[in-house]
Each structure stands twice: as structure tokens, then as C-alpha cells.
Amino acid sequence: MTTVEFQAKVENGVIMVPQKYQQDLAEVSTIKIILLKQSEKQTMQFHIIDELAQNPISVPGIRSITREQMHER
């Protein structure tokens, strides 16, 4: 058994399988599916974190430290 994990949107009760996995499924007659439903609130929090990671906000008075400084004891 091969395990594949991906995120997909549900539209009108239909889950779209990403293109890169569709060929593998063309030759299979039965699959096992486990759904992990994510609430809209959780999804929004991840989008905010992703956006902040891509576009960090500078905060006055906060200085950046190096990895070595962070792990000094």
C-alpha cells in the first residue's frame, strides 16, 4: 500500500485529486481515504502565518539575533 498526502478544496462535495496523482489512480480500482477536516478558522490562521513568513513585519525596538546567539546558554 502506498500513502499519498495532499490538501484539496471541496467543491459541491467533490474532492479534486492533484494532477500528479491522477495517473497512479487510473489503474487502481479501490482506494482507502482518510479525511481530516480543517475548520475555516484554522485555515485562516495558517494563511496568516504563511503571509507573515513571506512578508515579515519590522517592529521598532526588536533586534534580530543569529542562530548561535539564540542557542547560547
C-alpha positions in Angstrom: 0.0 0.0 0.0 1.3 3.4 -0.9 0.5 6.5 1.1 -0.1 9.9 -0.5 -0.9 13.1 1.4 -2.2 16.3 -0.1 -4.5 19.2 0.7 -7.5 19.9 -1.5 -10.6 22.1 -1.6 -14.0 20.5 -1.6 -16.4 22.0 -4.2 -20.0 20.7 -4.2 -18.9 17.6 -2.4 -16.2 16.7 -4.9 -12.5 16.4 -3.9 -10.1 17.2 -6.7 -7.1 14.9 -6.8 -3.9 16.8 -7.9 -2.8 16.1 -11.4 0.4 14.5 -10.4 -1.5 11.6 -8.6 -4.3 11.1 -11.2 -2.2 8.8 -13.4 -1.4 6.5 -10.5 -5.1 6.2 -9.7 -6.2 5.4 -13.2 -5.0 1.8 -12.8 -6.4 1.3 -9.3 -10.0 0.0 -8.7 -10.2 0.7 -4.9 -8.6 3.2 -2.6 -8.8 4.0 1.1 -9.4 7.6 2.0 -9.0 9.2 5.4 -10.3 12.8 5.7 -9.0 15.3 8.2 -11.5 18.2 8.1 -10.0 21.6 8.8 -12.2 24.4 10.0 -12.1 27.8 8.2 -10.7 29.4 11.3 -7.7 27.0 11.4 -7.2 27.5 7.6 -7.2 31.3 8.0 -4.6 31.1 10.8 -2.2 29.1 8.6 -2.7 31.6 5.8 -1.8 34.5 8.1 1.4 32.7 9.3 2.4 31.9 5.7 1.9 35.5 4.7 3.9 36.8 7.7 6.7 34.3 6.9 6.8 35.6 3.3 6.5 39.3 4.3 7.9 39.9 7.8 6.9 43.0 9.7 9.6 45.1 11.3 8.8 46.1 14.9 10.6 49.1 16.4 12.8 48.1 19.4 13.1 44.4 18.3 16.6 43.3 17.1 17.4 40.2 15.1 19.7 37.7 16.6 21.8 34.9 15.0 21.2 31.2 15.4 24.3 31.0 17.6 23.0 33.8 19.9 19.6 32.1 20.1 21.1 28.8 21.3 23.7 30.3 23.7 23.4 29.0 27.3 
